Structures are given as structure tokens and as C-alpha cells.
Amino acid sequence: MLTSFFSNSRPINFIVVAVYIFIFYLFANLQALFSAPFWVIWQEVGMFLILVLSVFILNFISGRNELTGRNAYKSILFAGFLCMFSAALQNNDVIIANLFLLLALRRILSLKSQRETVKKIFDATFWIGVASLFYFWSILFLFVVYFGLLVHVGHRFKNWLVPVAALLALLSIVTSVDLLITDTFYTLADWTQAINLDFEQYRNLSLLIPSAFLFALTLWSSFFYVLIIQKASANAKSSLFIILLCAGVALTVGVLAPTKNGSELMFFFAPLAIMVTNYFQSMKDQWFKEMLFLTIILLPVLLLLL
């Protein structure tokens, strides 16, 4: 059974997930690779490695903060959600931005240790700022920083000023680099992206089917996830709620995104993978669990045939 295979976290599980992503990444970028110059091929190899690194960081975050049990469900679920949307596998900007957001999430969750809080707040804000350079609306994840700050270290006034300092530091670096390379100042117009509320593209079956499936899965698993949060220890509640908040912010980013092709949902996959993993762990019906798990893994194959 597939669920039994991924019920443990072993190197072989990670290898299987990497191969799974590679197959769909290759199909998504095959046409571009055939006609691309050699340096573009190496660039695509780099993007694939970033995706694999993202899976590794997700697994690390989950294990370190006890967001899920010691299993590989979240890794294969993240891969399954990702591979449902070929545009996400083709968009280098969202792939890079997602990596930086995961690095930021790691620092936010570690605030509960109450150690090196200023450094962690600075790092988290800085990584979100860097992510926004690639995908502007990811700047909304600053709400997660301030929530983590409020819950864990909000009693110290100076902590509230650290995100501002981090963004100013990033601005000075970006402006300096821009002046050196282009001899121009980095402006607000270079950074921001327009809001697009046109969802016409979602009438396409290749987007409608996976988005409808994820919507239903999100509603169903969220109900159980909230129950899990209520039963969790006081120490674990804040971390689990931060994941729920990340999912909400990611959906907001998807709604505001300038391009509606499925890639805008990239930031939603990691928190959803953690939420669904918790649902799987609490599920008693083994047959339904197996069928749902199989559907998530095989749906990308069906979408390739559309």
C-alpha cells in the first residue's frame, strides 16, 4: 500500500518524491528544453534542484516543529499538489519565491524558543522581502511574521521595529546593486505588480479540475485540522495555527496575483500538505485514505492527458 510506504521518513521516500517531481518537471518544460540554449538547460536543472530543496526544507520544518508525525506524507503531498499545475513547474519566479518563503517560515516557527528573537524576526522579514522581489504579492506573508511576533515575543516593543529595519536593509542592498548594474534607482514600479481579479482561465479543464479538487480537499481537511489544533498542547497550538494562517495568506496571494494560470497557488501547497498530512494521520478508514492518497498522486498524470 502507498500509504504504508510513505508512513515512514526514510531516504528512499525522499528519492521517490524527487523522481516524481523530476518526471513532471521534465514534461512541463520539455518543449522549452529542446529549443533552449545550453545555459537555459542548466538554469532548469537549478530550478529542479530548488524544488527538491524546498521539499527537504518542508520536511525539516515539519519535523523540527512537530507539525506532523515522522512520515513522508507531507513531501509526496506537496509534490502531488505541485505537479497538478504545470504552470507552477514552468514559473521560475514562484519556485524561487516559494523557497525563500519556506526559509522565512522556518525562522517564524522557531520564535517559540525565545532565543535570538531579533535575529529570527530580521531573517524571516528579509527572506519574505527577497521573495517579493521575485513575486510581489508574497509580501503579504509579513502578516505571518507579525502574528508570530505577537504570539511569542510581542511584549518587547523593539521587536516590532525589526521587520521595518530588515526591509530597509534589503532596500539599500537592492538599490545599491541596481545602481551598480543599471545606473538607475530601483523604484516602486519595478517592485509592485497589478491586481488581477479575472478568473476566466479557470474555465479551462486543466485548471478547473485540480483547483476544484484542492478546494474540496482544503475544506474537508481544514475542519479536521481545526479540531487537531484545539486538542494540541499549548506549545504546539501556535505553530499549527501559523500554518493555517499561511494557507489563508497564500490563497489571498492567489486571488490578487497578476497572472491566473495555476502558478499563483504555489505558496499554498506547503501549508496544505501539512494540513492534509494531519488529516491522514487522524484518519481511521484505511480504504478511503488509500484512495484519496492515490488520487492525489495520479491526478497529475490524468491532467497531462487533457
matplotlib code that plots the C-alpha trace (Angstrom):
import matplotlib.pyplot as plt

x = [0.0, 1.2, 0.2, 2.3, 5.3, 5.2, 4.3, 8.0, 10.5, 13.5, 16.0, 14.2, 11.0, 12.8, 14.4, 10.9, 9.5, 12.4, 12.0, 8.2, 8.8, 11.5, 9.2, 6.5, 9.0, 10.6, 7.2, 6.3, 9.5, 10.3, 9.4, 11.4, 14.4, 14.6, 14.9, 16.8, 20.5, 22.8, 22.8, 19.0, 19.2, 21.5, 19.0, 16.2, 18.4, 18.9, 15.1, 14.5, 17.1, 15.4, 12.1, 13.9, 15.5, 12.0, 10.7, 13.7, 13.1, 9.4, 10.2, 12.8, 10.3, 7.6, 9.9, 11.6, 8.4, 6.4, 3.8, 3.2, 4.4, 7.6, 6.4, 6.9, 3.2, 3.8, 6.7, 4.7, 1.5, 3.5, 4.9, 1.4, -0.2, 2.7, 2.6, -1.1, -0.3, 2.3, 2.5, 3.9, 6.7, 7.4, 7.4, 11.0, 9.9, 7.4, 9.7, 12.4, 10.0, 8.5, 11.9, 12.5, 9.1, 9.9, 13.1, 11.1, 8.5, 11.3, 12.5, 9.0, 8.2, 11.5, 10.5, 8.8, 12.2, 12.6, 16.2, 17.9, 14.4, 15.7, 17.8, 15.0, 12.5, 15.0, 15.8, 12.1, 11.3, 14.4, 13.6, 10.0, 11.3, 13.6, 10.7, 8.7, 11.4, 10.5, 6.8, 5.5, 2.3, 4.3, 5.0, 1.6, 3.4, 4.6, 1.3, 2.6, 5.8, 3.7, 1.4, 4.4, 5.9, 2.6, 2.2, 5.8, 7.7, 5.2, 5.8, 9.1, 8.5, 11.8, 10.8, 8.0, 10.6, 12.8, 10.7, 11.0, 14.8, 15.0, 13.0, 15.1, 18.3, 17.0, 16.0, 19.5, 21.1, 18.7, 19.2, 23.0, 23.0, 20.6, 22.8, 25.9, 24.4, 21.9, 22.9, 19.3, 17.3, 15.1, 11.6, 8.2, 7.1, 9.9, 8.7, 4.9, 2.5, -1.0, -4.1, -5.9, -9.4, -10.1, -10.5, -11.5, -8.6, -10.1, -12.7, -10.0, -10.3, -6.6, -7.0, -10.7, -10.2, -7.2, -8.3, -11.8, -10.2, -7.9, -10.8, -12.8, -9.8, -9.0, -12.5, -12.6, -9.1, -9.4, -12.3, -10.2, -7.2, -9.0, -10.1, -6.5, -5.4, -8.0, -6.7, -3.0, -0.8, -0.4, 3.1, 2.0, -1.2, 0.6, 2.8, -0.2, -2.2, 0.7, 0.4, -3.4, -2.6, 0.0, -2.7, -5.0, -2.4, -1.3, -4.9, -5.1, -1.9, -3.5, -6.6, -4.6, -2.0, -1.5, -1.4, -4.0, -2.5, -2.2, 1.3, -0.1, -1.2, 2.4, 2.6, -0.5, 0.9, 3.3, 0.8, -1.9, 0.5, 0.9, -2.8, -3.7, -0.9, -2.5, -5.8, -4.2, -2.7, -6.1, -8.0, -9.4, -10.8, -7.8, -9.6, -10.7, -7.2, -5.6, -8.0, -7.6, -3.8, -3.8, -6.0, -3.6, -0.6, -2.3, -4.3, -1.3, -1.0, -4.6, -4.1, -1.2, -3.6, -6.0]
y = [0.0, 3.5, 5.0, 2.3, 3.1, 6.8, 6.3, 6.4, 9.1, 7.4, 8.4, 6.1, 8.1, 11.4, 9.8, 8.6, 12.1, 13.7, 11.3, 12.0, 15.8, 15.3, 13.3, 16.0, 18.9, 17.3, 17.0, 20.6, 22.0, 19.5, 21.8, 24.7, 22.5, 21.1, 24.6, 26.3, 27.2, 25.3, 27.8, 27.6, 23.9, 24.4, 27.0, 24.5, 22.0, 24.6, 25.2, 21.5, 21.3, 24.3, 22.3, 19.3, 21.6, 23.0, 19.5, 19.0, 22.3, 21.5, 18.1, 19.7, 22.4, 19.8, 17.5, 20.2, 21.9, 18.6, 19.9, 16.3, 12.8, 11.3, 10.3, 11.3, 12.2, 16.0, 15.5, 13.5, 15.5, 18.7, 17.1, 15.9, 19.3, 21.0, 18.6, 19.2, 22.6, 22.6, 26.4, 26.2, 23.9, 26.4, 29.6, 30.2, 33.3, 31.5, 28.5, 30.8, 32.9, 29.8, 28.7, 32.0, 31.8, 28.4, 29.8, 32.6, 30.2, 28.2, 31.3, 32.3, 29.0, 29.0, 32.1, 30.0, 29.0, 32.7, 32.6, 35.1, 36.6, 39.8, 37.8, 35.4, 38.2, 40.0, 36.9, 36.0, 39.5, 39.7, 36.4, 37.5, 40.7, 38.8, 36.5, 39.7, 40.7, 37.7, 37.6, 40.9, 39.6, 37.3, 40.4, 39.6, 36.9, 39.7, 39.2, 35.8, 37.4, 39.9, 37.1, 35.0, 38.1, 38.9, 35.3, 34.7, 38.0, 40.8, 42.1, 43.7, 46.9, 46.8, 43.6, 45.3, 47.6, 44.8, 44.0, 47.6, 47.5, 44.3, 45.8, 49.0, 46.9, 44.9, 48.1, 49.6, 46.4, 46.2, 50.0, 49.6, 46.6, 48.3, 51.4, 49.4, 47.3, 49.6, 53.0, 53.6, 53.6, 50.6, 52.1, 51.1, 50.4, 47.9, 46.0, 46.1, 44.0, 44.8, 43.1, 40.8, 39.5, 37.9, 34.1, 33.3, 30.9, 28.7, 27.6, 25.5, 21.9, 21.7, 24.3, 23.7, 20.0, 20.4, 23.7, 22.2, 19.1, 21.2, 23.4, 20.4, 18.8, 22.1, 22.5, 18.9, 18.7, 22.2, 21.0, 18.2, 20.4, 22.9, 20.1, 18.9, 22.5, 22.6, 19.3, 20.2, 21.3, 25.0, 24.9, 23.2, 25.3, 28.5, 26.6, 24.7, 27.9, 29.7, 27.0, 27.7, 31.4, 30.7, 28.8, 31.8, 34.3, 32.0, 31.9, 35.7, 35.9, 33.6, 35.8, 39.0, 37.5, 39.3, 36.0, 33.3, 30.1, 27.9, 29.0, 31.6, 28.7, 27.6, 29.1, 27.3, 23.8, 23.6, 24.6, 22.4, 19.4, 19.8, 20.2, 17.2, 15.1, 15.8, 14.7, 11.5, 10.7, 11.0, 9.0, 5.7, 4.5, 2.9, 2.2, 5.8, 7.0, 4.9, 6.0, 9.7, 9.3, 7.5, 10.2, 13.0, 11.2, 10.1, 13.2, 14.9, 12.0, 12.5, 16.2, 15.5, 13.7, 16.6]
z = [0.0, -0.9, 2.5, 4.3, 2.1, 2.9, 6.6, 7.5, 6.8, 5.1, 2.3, -0.2, 0.3, -0.4, -3.6, -4.8, -4.3, -6.1, -9.1, -9.1, -9.3, -12.0, -14.3, -14.3, -14.3, -17.4, -19.2, -18.2, -19.6, -22.4, -25.3, -23.9, -23.2, -26.8, -28.3, -25.5, -25.4, -23.2, -20.3, -20.1, -19.6, -16.6, -15.4, -15.5, -13.6, -11.0, -10.7, -10.3, -7.5, -5.8, -5.9, -4.3, -1.7, -1.0, -0.2, 2.1, 4.0, 4.3, 5.8, 8.1, 9.3, 9.9, 11.9, 13.9, 15.0, 15.3, 12.9, 11.7, 12.6, 11.4, 7.9, 4.3, 3.6, 3.5, 1.0, -1.5, -1.0, -1.7, -4.8, -5.9, -5.5, -7.3, -10.3, -10.8, -12.1, -14.9, -14.9, -11.4, -12.7, -15.5, -13.5, -12.1, -10.1, -8.0, -7.5, -6.1, -4.1, -2.5, -1.4, 0.4, 2.0, 3.4, 4.8, 6.4, 7.8, 9.4, 11.3, 12.3, 13.8, 15.7, 17.6, 20.2, 21.6, 22.8, 21.7, 19.3, 18.6, 17.0, 14.5, 13.7, 13.1, 10.9, 8.9, 8.4, 7.2, 5.0, 3.3, 2.7, 1.2, -1.1, -2.1, -3.0, -5.4, -7.5, -6.8, -5.3, -3.6, -1.4, 0.7, 2.3, 4.3, 6.5, 8.3, 9.4, 10.8, 12.9, 14.1, 15.2, 16.8, 18.6, 20.0, 21.1, 21.6, 21.3, 24.8, 23.7, 21.8, 19.9, 18.3, 16.4, 14.7, 13.5, 10.3, 9.3, 9.8, 7.7, 4.8, 4.9, 4.8, 1.8, 0.1, 0.5, -0.9, -3.9, -4.6, -4.5, -6.8, -9.2, -9.3, -10.0, -12.7, -14.5, -13.1, -12.1, -8.9, -8.0, -7.9, -6.6, -10.2, -10.6, -7.5, -7.4, -9.6, -10.6, -9.1, -11.5, -10.5, -13.8, -13.3, -16.9, -17.2, -14.6, -17.0, -18.7, -17.5, -16.8, -14.2, -13.2, -12.2, -9.9, -8.4, -7.6, -6.2, -3.9, -2.9, -1.7, -0.1, 1.7, 3.1, 4.3, 5.8, 7.4, 9.5, 11.0, 11.2, 13.4, 15.7, 15.9, 16.8, 19.6, 21.1, 20.7, 23.6, 24.3, 22.8, 19.6, 19.0, 17.9, 15.3, 13.9, 13.7, 11.9, 9.2, 8.9, 8.6, 5.9, 3.9, 4.2, 3.1, 0.2, -1.0, -0.8, -2.9, -5.4, -5.6, -6.1, -8.5, -11.8, -13.8, -13.4, -14.7, -11.6, -10.7, -8.3, -6.0, -5.4, -2.0, -0.9, -1.5, 1.6, 4.2, 2.6, 2.6, 6.3, 6.9, 4.8, 6.5, 9.9, 8.4, 7.1, 10.5, 12.2, 9.5, 10.6, 7.3, 5.6, 2.3, 1.9, 3.0, 0.3, -2.4, -1.6, -1.4, -4.8, -6.3, -5.3, -6.8, -10.0, -10.8, -12.3, -14.8, -15.8, -16.3, -18.6, -21.0, -21.2]

ax = plt.figure().add_subplot(projection="3d")
ax.plot(x, y, z, "-o")
ax.set_aspect("equal")
plt.show()
